Amino acid sequence: MLDRVSFENVTVDFPIYDISSRSLKHKLVLQKVSNLVSRKQNVGGNVRQGQDGIVLVRALDDINFNLNDGDRVAILGHNGSGKTTLLRVAAGIYEPLQGDVTTKGRVMPLFNIMEGLTPDAKGSEMIRVRGALLGLSDNEIEEKTPEIVDFCELGEYMDMPVRTYSTGMLVRLMFAITTAITSEILIMDEFIGAGDAAFFERAQARLKNFVDQASVLLVATHSPSVAQQWCNKAILLDHGHIVESGTVDTVLKAYDRLAKEARA
């Protein structure tokens, strides 16, 4: 069976071009930063100096894992541990410095369901804008539109600019658009919110169906309840390294230990 997602020795560096090591002052700054990093730190990737003198932040360091159909994986870790970077590499947004990433099937990155929001656009127009951003063809958008309109229950507001919507109405619309689309590989940076209380029950059922249709789910989260409800595996990152992987319960225990050590 072919892997849906494969990371092999993936390393990602981010160069910091506004810090130069050419002057004594900058060398001292870099040394200070490096000394801090060599001690125990709670957030961020590892800072180092490249061969050309550019300061580099290593966001991911030699990451390896394989995901197959049915895998629902929570990516856990402190702020700056590399969660979002990992997701963006999986989505093809970032290219690794070293290593290989392969995906099989349609990839849908959902980092912000409000992406593409245009205040003066009508609700019906936002379906086309958001649908295009999610990679739908004109025919797919036309096919999905009646179902989206029916689900979000906004009635005449679909012909009004979205700047006239309440926050709850806007979430309804963007949630309905986003969850109308299916893909083999679903990537989320935090889980999709489901809107106001009156909408919650219907939204939860729709969200479950949306996730169930994906072959693989990758979701970065700080929430144990999200990991336990939606995932069957987990990966724990710490300063760009995988420090634990396996069942959700096993990784959550390691995450709790790591948090306690950071507070000590």
Secondary structure, DSSP 8 states (H G I E B T S, - for coil): ---SEEEEEEEEEEEETT--SSSHHHHHHHHHHHHHHHS--SSS-EEEE-TTS-EEEEEEEEEEEEE-TT-EEEEE-STTSSHHHHHHHHTTSS--SEEEEEE-S-EEEES-TTTT--TTSBHHHHHHHHHHHTT--HHHHHHHHHHHHHHHT-GGGGGSBGGGS-HHHHHHHHHHHHTT---SEEEEES-----SHHHHHHHHHHHHHHHHTSSEEEEE-S-HHHHHHH-SEEEEEETTEEEEEESHHHHHHHHHHHHHHHH-
